[in-house]
């Protein structure tokens, strides 16, 4: 498995996902502000990976503030927290790092060690969680099926292995013959650039389609299931994911195709009742009118560019977590997951 994000010699290294698949380049970060910029500018993306990056960025900030660490810590938290508003894993990781800080801030030498340990723990835990998601979810897929996925919910979106692609990987490892259909995922083309690259690396059969082909393929009986990741899940099961997910869910419902969400329990926001409360990040218009510095629309063009949409829970067939697969009624099942989470803390 290729590295997505690494902590080495008190620096953070990330593969620059903006350049894939044409160039595999790692960026070195020695300051927390550099990590924040990379999260905001999508050097690294995907909710679980953002959480890991946030934790490492906070640890880096503490390491670089020996004299003023007590004073500077709130600023570090503020800068990291302001990068991507929709991905709840970011705030989950921030809270974990805040907990370590509050416990050990009486002694700087102990604190810096514990902060690094916690960030690395979050990194390791994510891979284990993703493999459990894969194991729990692969039973939903049968050999010979064709699975459509949107955006990138693979190793690149996590610390490794992936959520939606983790389910597909687990099926592949169990000798199931799965064909993956990846859509482009405009405007950032995470499906075309990242998902296809990942699956080709693992020798998993994948075909690329444009975003507006999905309905046609479904109408021809060429899609057996849809599986995507998530950036935030409300208590009732409403799910925020990459823009375009909602449209796929409607198409899947119409064509009676199961629509699955794969995400860790940390992606569930137990503080909000429904998707109406999920903040939707608005991205710059340049991402729509340009690609790799090539203008595809005039500079005067007005643009909508929400990064995410919300899929209502009644369009979702199941949510695959590391604890178990849950089915409607999601409100009750998510309440049970919260109890499991509290017991295992």
URMO-V254715 format. One record per backbone hydrogen bond with DSSP energy under -1.0 kcal/mol. CO is the residue of the C=O (numbers start at 0). NH is the residue of the N-H. If there is no record, write none. Layout:
co = <CO | CO>
nh = <NH | NH>
//
This chain:
co = <3 | 5 | 10 | 11 | 12 | 13 | 14 | 15 | 18 | 24 | 26 | 28 | 30 | 31 | 32 | 33 | 34 | 35 | 36 | 37 | 37 | 38 | 42 | 45 | 46 | 47 | 48 | 49 | 50 | 51 | 52 | 53 | 54 | 55 | 56 | 57 | 58 | 59 | 61 | 67 | 68 | 71 | 72 | 73 | 74 | 75 | 76 | 77 | 79 | 86 | 87 | 88 | 89 | 90 | 91 | 92 | 93 | 94 | 95 | 96 | 97 | 98 | 99 | 100 | 103 | 106 | 107 | 108 | 109 | 110 | 111 | 112 | 113 | 114 | 115 | 116 | 117 | 118 | 119 | 120 | 121 | 122 | 123 | 124 | 125 | 126 | 127 | 128 | 129 | 130 | 131 | 132 | 133 | 136 | 137 | 141 | 144 | 145 | 145 | 146 | 147 | 148 | 152 | 152 | 153 | 154 | 156 | 159 | 162 | 163 | 164 | 165 | 166 | 167 | 168 | 169 | 170 | 171 | 175 | 176 | 178 | 179 | 180 | 181 | 183 | 183 | 184 | 188 | 189 | 189 | 190 | 193 | 194 | 195 | 196 | 197 | 198 | 199 | 204 | 206 | 208 | 209 | 212 | 213 | 214 | 215 | 216 | 217 | 224 | 225 | 227 | 230 | 231 | 232 | 233 | 237 | 238 | 239 | 239 | 240 | 241 | 243 | 244 | 245 | 246 | 247 | 248 | 249 | 250 | 251 | 252 | 257 | 258 | 258 | 259 | 260 | 263 | 264 | 266 | 267 | 268 | 271 | 273 | 274 | 280 | 283 | 284 | 284 | 285 | 288 | 288 | 290 | 293 | 297 | 304 | 306 | 308 | 310 | 311 | 312 | 317 | 318 | 319 | 323 | 325 | 328 | 329 | 330 | 331 | 332 | 333 | 334 | 335 | 336 | 337 | 338 | 339>
nh = <14 | 12 | 7 | 28 | 5 | 26 | 16 | 18 | 22 | 15 | 13 | 11 | 34 | 35 | 36 | 37 | 38 | 39 | 40 | 42 | 43 | 41 | 16 | 49 | 50 | 51 | 52 | 53 | 54 | 55 | 56 | 57 | 58 | 59 | 60 | 61 | 62 | 63 | 64 | 71 | 72 | 75 | 76 | 77 | 78 | 79 | 80 | 81 | 82 | 89 | 91 | 92 | 93 | 94 | 95 | 96 | 97 | 98 | 99 | 100 | 101 | 102 | 103 | 104 | 106 | 110 | 111 | 112 | 113 | 114 | 115 | 116 | 117 | 118 | 119 | 120 | 121 | 122 | 123 | 124 | 125 | 126 | 127 | 128 | 129 | 130 | 131 | 132 | 133 | 134 | 135 | 136 | 137 | 139 | 140 | 144 | 178 | 223 | 224 | 180 | 226 | 182 | 162 | 164 | 156 | 157 | 48 | 161 | 166 | 167 | 168 | 169 | 170 | 171 | 172 | 173 | 175 | 174 | 177 | 143 | 146 | 206 | 148 | 208 | 190 | 191 | 188 | 192 | 193 | 194 | 195 | 197 | 198 | 199 | 200 | 201 | 203 | 202 | 179 | 181 | 183 | 212 | 216 | 217 | 218 | 219 | 221 | 220 | 147 | 259 | 261 | 87 | 239 | 268 | 236 | 233 | 310 | 230 | 231 | 308 | 244 | 247 | 248 | 249 | 250 | 251 | 252 | 253 | 254 | 256 | 255 | 225 | 316 | 317 | 227 | 319 | 266 | 267 | 232 | 269 | 271 | 234 | 276 | 277 | 306 | 286 | 287 | 288 | 289 | 295 | 296 | 293 | 290 | 300 | 282 | 242 | 240 | 238 | 314 | 315 | 260 | 325 | 262 | 320 | 318 | 332 | 333 | 334 | 335 | 336 | 337 | 338 | 339 | 340 | 341 | 342 | 343>
//
